[in-house]
Amino acid sequence: MGGAAADRLLGIKSFTGQSRYEVNIAPYMRRSLDVRPPSLATNGIVDTTGCYAHGTILADGQNSGTLLFTAGIDTKPLYDPLSDAPLEHTIAAGERDYLSVASPNDTILFTLTYPSQAEFSKTITTPQVGTFVFAAPDNMPEGAEAELRFRYGWEQYTTVRKYRGVKRAPNSVRLCWLNAFGGFDSYTFGRAEGEQLTVEKERARTVHGTETFGATVETLIALQSDWESIETMRWLHGVIASPRVWLFENGEFRRVDVMTRNATLTNIAPARLEIVVRDLEKAKTHRL
């Protein structure tokens, strides 16, 4: 098993006496991943390098050719959006939304109807995951409508997202996360007033009694979604299981860790999701 470069060896598996052998190569391919959200701040298609890997499998003199491995654990057919998000979304001025597509080698095209209809294309020569970034203008009004359409090669356009402009509460938080298909999803949560600080102290017994030698301070943020449909709730629960989650604020991404481990999904709508996230970049440790 090798990386994209012919001389880059990722792993070796040996077996004899069998005509068929199954090997899980995911642990090897993960070494080539460096997952980060798209940094593009304008509408367009970006190659999300680091969210996928190229590999080649050599077995019994046979070469598989270049294969595409995404950072997901579930699969979808090529050119299908790498997301199980609902068709309709809300978006506010200044927010960004993402839609990823895996392509082997073809031209992928997106058409966005807001603020005026524009077409974006990218010619793929090596298998990759391309992500369309919708950066809502800072003056996008409440009630504005936008539609995102997708096609590849000479296929017909298909509507993949419908947006409606809304006004968010001042303390809203936009989260972006790696979903189960290896693409990016995003959603805006409401934030409870204030942040909770937790302090974990390191103590030990000495001749002077119990003393504190260090302390770790962490920032916890309680978030809750809007009241949503069952379809949206099923998709939204993916943020709890995601290994990579970011908070988007003031034009920058910050890594956060979703602390919530359990959430109940009912068949009663509307429903809302409540989670707690830990701000990884605000954690501080002080030791003596």
Secondary structure, 3 states (H helix, E strand, C coil): CECCCCCCECCCCCCCCCCCCCCCCHHHHHHHCCCCCCCCCCCEEEECCCCEEEEECEECCEECCCEEEECCCCCCCCCCECCCCCCEEEECCCCEEEEEEEECCCEEEEEECCCCCEEEEEECCCCEEEEEEEECCCCCCCCCEEEEEEEECCCCCEEEEEEEECCCCCCCEEEEEECCCCCEEEEEEEECCCCEEEEEEEEEEECCEEEEEEEEEEEEEEEECCCECHHHHHHHCHHHHCCCEEEEECCEEEEEEECCCCCCCCCCCCECCEEEEEEHHHCEEEEC
